């Protein structure tokens, strides 16, 4: 009898513990304060602009620039779109297919500069804002939206674009990224010069 009672007691304790943990998890998600915490909680796909599948493709209609040499902005946008399941000709978007689509559909200005809102044509994704600065609190708020936003930022003195994927909850200045060219996984907020915010 004592063994049966002991077993029932343990199961009850386990059920209670699971219930408490689930409650805490629900509360954390409901507040939306930590969803973006971590290196890549939304699972953003990472593409390299110099991948051999598209590296040498001309960027837009440029006669001098390729996806590898100057396609960081477009590649960053392709990552956020591929992650959300957007397709071109029934195939997942990648830098090669998105570059071709943008070229054919007026998605570039001055031959190879991406028009940020050109991807509105795909449906629900849309440009929220293009701004010169965001505070750490504002950027974290977008990243804590339950994966409803994506942010492409300008770094390296204005010469490069990357996709922000998450943040470090212990350091208000540290944000994780998918960098399509450089072997780095984060930049400091102080390195970021422009912010392109999308919503799904």
C-alpha positions as CSV (number, residue, x, y, z in Angstrom):
1,X,0.0,0.0,0.0
2,X,2.8,2.4,0.9
3,X,4.5,1.8,-2.5
4,X,1.3,2.6,-4.4
5,X,0.7,5.7,-2.3
6,X,4.3,6.8,-2.9
7,X,4.0,6.3,-6.7
8,X,0.8,8.3,-6.8
9,X,2.4,11.1,-4.8
10,X,5.3,11.3,-7.2
11,X,3.1,11.4,-10.3
12,X,1.1,14.1,-8.7
13,X,4.2,16.1,-8.0
14,X,5.4,15.7,-11.6
15,X,2.0,16.8,-12.9
16,X,2.1,19.8,-10.6
17,X,5.6,20.7,-11.7
18,X,4.7,20.4,-15.4
19,X,1.7,22.6,-14.8
20,X,3.8,25.3,-13.1
21,X,6.4,25.2,-15.9
22,X,3.7,25.5,-18.6
23,X,2.1,28.4,-16.8
24,X,5.5,30.2,-16.5
25,X,6.2,29.5,-20.2
26,X,2.7,30.9,-21.2
27,X,3.3,34.0,-19.1
28,X,6.7,34.6,-20.7
29,X,5.3,34.3,-24.2
30,X,2.3,36.4,-23.4
31,X,4.5,39.3,-22.3
32,X,6.5,39.1,-25.5
33,X,9.7,40.2,-23.7
34,X,12.0,37.3,-24.4
35,X,10.9,35.7,-27.7
36,X,13.8,37.4,-29.5
37,X,16.4,36.6,-26.8
38,X,19.1,34.3,-28.2
39,X,21.1,33.9,-31.3
40,X,18.3,32.9,-33.7
41,X,15.0,32.0,-32.0
42,X,12.9,32.5,-35.1
43,X,15.1,30.1,-37.1
44,X,16.1,32.6,-39.9
45,X,17.6,30.8,-42.9
46,X,21.2,31.9,-43.6
47,X,22.5,32.4,-47.2
48,X,25.9,33.5,-48.3
49,X,26.1,36.1,-51.0
50,X,29.2,34.4,-52.4
51,X,27.6,30.9,-52.6
52,X,28.8,29.4,-55.9
53,X,25.2,28.9,-57.0
54,X,24.7,32.6,-57.6
55,X,27.9,34.4,-56.6
56,X,28.8,35.5,-60.2
57,X,25.3,36.5,-61.2
58,X,25.1,40.2,-62.1
59,X,23.4,42.2,-59.4
60,X,20.3,43.7,-61.1
61,X,21.3,45.1,-64.4
62,X,24.8,46.1,-63.3
63,X,27.7,45.4,-65.7
64,X,30.3,45.6,-62.9
65,X,28.7,44.3,-59.7
66,X,27.7,40.7,-58.8
67,X,25.7,39.2,-56.0
68,X,29.0,38.2,-54.4
69,X,30.6,41.7,-54.7
70,X,27.6,43.9,-53.7
71,X,24.5,41.7,-53.0
72,X,24.5,41.9,-49.2
73,X,21.2,43.8,-48.9
74,X,19.3,41.7,-51.4
75,X,20.7,38.5,-49.8
76,X,19.6,39.6,-46.3
77,X,16.1,40.2,-47.7
78,X,16.1,36.8,-49.3
79,X,16.9,35.2,-45.9
80,X,13.8,36.8,-44.2
81,X,11.6,35.8,-47.1
82,X,12.8,32.2,-47.4
83,X,12.3,31.8,-43.7
84,X,8.7,32.7,-44.0
85,X,8.2,30.3,-46.9
86,X,7.9,32.7,-49.8
87,X,8.5,31.1,-53.2
88,X,9.3,32.0,-56.8
89,X,8.1,29.5,-59.4
90,X,7.2,27.1,-56.6
91,X,10.8,27.0,-55.3
92,X,12.0,28.5,-52.0
93,X,13.4,32.0,-52.5
94,X,17.2,32.3,-52.5
95,X,19.6,35.2,-53.5
96,X,19.7,33.9,-57.1
97,X,16.0,33.7,-57.7
98,X,15.1,36.9,-55.7
99,X,17.8,38.9,-57.7
100,X,16.3,37.7,-61.0
101,X,12.8,38.5,-59.8
102,X,13.8,42.0,-58.6
103,X,15.6,42.6,-61.9
104,X,12.5,41.7,-64.0
105,X,10.0,43.5,-61.7
106,X,11.6,46.9,-61.1
107,X,13.1,46.0,-57.8
108,X,16.3,47.9,-58.3
109,X,17.2,51.6,-58.8
110,X,20.4,52.8,-60.4
111,X,20.9,49.3,-61.8
112,X,21.7,47.5,-58.5
113,X,20.3,49.3,-55.4
114,X,17.5,47.4,-53.9
115,X,14.1,49.1,-53.6
116,X,13.2,48.0,-50.1
117,X,9.4,47.8,-50.6
118,X,9.5,46.0,-53.9
119,X,8.8,42.7,-52.1
120,X,5.3,44.0,-51.2
121,X,4.2,42.2,-54.4
122,X,4.6,38.9,-52.6
123,X,1.7,39.5,-50.4
124,X,1.7,39.9,-46.6
125,X,5.3,41.0,-46.1
126,X,5.5,44.8,-46.0
127,X,7.9,47.6,-45.1
128,X,7.2,49.1,-41.7
129,X,9.9,51.8,-41.6
130,X,13.3,52.7,-42.8
131,X,15.1,54.8,-40.2
132,X,18.5,56.0,-39.2
133,X,18.4,54.9,-35.6
134,X,16.5,52.6,-33.2
135,X,17.1,52.4,-29.5
136,X,18.0,49.0,-27.9
137,X,14.5,48.9,-26.4
138,X,12.9,49.6,-29.8
139,X,15.0,47.0,-31.6
140,X,14.3,44.3,-28.9
141,X,10.6,45.1,-29.1
142,X,10.5,44.3,-32.8
143,X,12.5,41.1,-32.2
144,X,10.1,40.1,-29.4
145,X,7.0,40.3,-31.6
146,X,6.6,36.6,-31.9
147,X,8.6,36.4,-35.2
148,X,6.2,38.9,-36.9
149,X,9.0,41.3,-37.7
150,X,12.4,41.1,-39.5
151,X,15.1,43.8,-39.5
152,X,17.9,44.4,-42.0
153,X,20.6,46.7,-40.7
154,X,23.4,48.7,-42.2
155,X,26.8,48.1,-40.5
156,X,30.6,48.5,-41.1
157,X,30.5,52.2,-41.6
158,X,27.6,52.0,-44.0
159,X,29.2,49.5,-46.4
160,X,27.3,46.4,-45.5
161,X,23.8,45.0,-44.7
162,X,22.9,42.1,-42.5
163,X,19.8,40.4,-41.1
164,X,19.2,40.7,-37.3
165,X,18.2,37.4,-35.8
166,X,18.2,37.9,-32.0
167,X,19.7,39.7,-29.0
168,X,21.7,39.1,-25.9
169,X,19.5,39.7,-22.8
170,X,22.6,40.4,-20.7
171,X,24.0,43.0,-23.0
172,X,21.7,45.8,-24.3
173,X,24.2,46.6,-27.1
174,X,24.7,43.1,-28.5
175,X,22.5,41.8,-31.4
176,X,22.9,38.6,-33.3
177,X,22.9,38.5,-37.0
178,X,23.0,36.5,-40.2
179,X,25.9,38.1,-42.0
180,X,25.8,37.1,-45.7
181,X,29.5,37.8,-46.2
182,X,31.6,38.0,-43.0
183,X,32.2,35.2,-40.5
184,X,30.6,37.1,-37.6
185,X,27.5,36.3,-35.7
186,X,26.8,39.6,-33.9
187,X,27.2,43.4,-34.1
188,X,26.8,46.0,-31.5
189,X,24.0,48.5,-31.7
190,X,26.6,51.2,-31.9
191,X,27.8,49.7,-35.2
192,X,24.3,50.0,-36.8
193,X,23.6,53.0,-39.0
194,X,20.3,52.3,-40.7
195,X,17.3,50.0,-40.0
196,X,14.9,48.5,-42.4
197,X,12.0,46.9,-40.6
198,X,9.6,44.5,-42.2
199,X,6.4,42.9,-40.9
200,X,4.6,39.7,-42.0
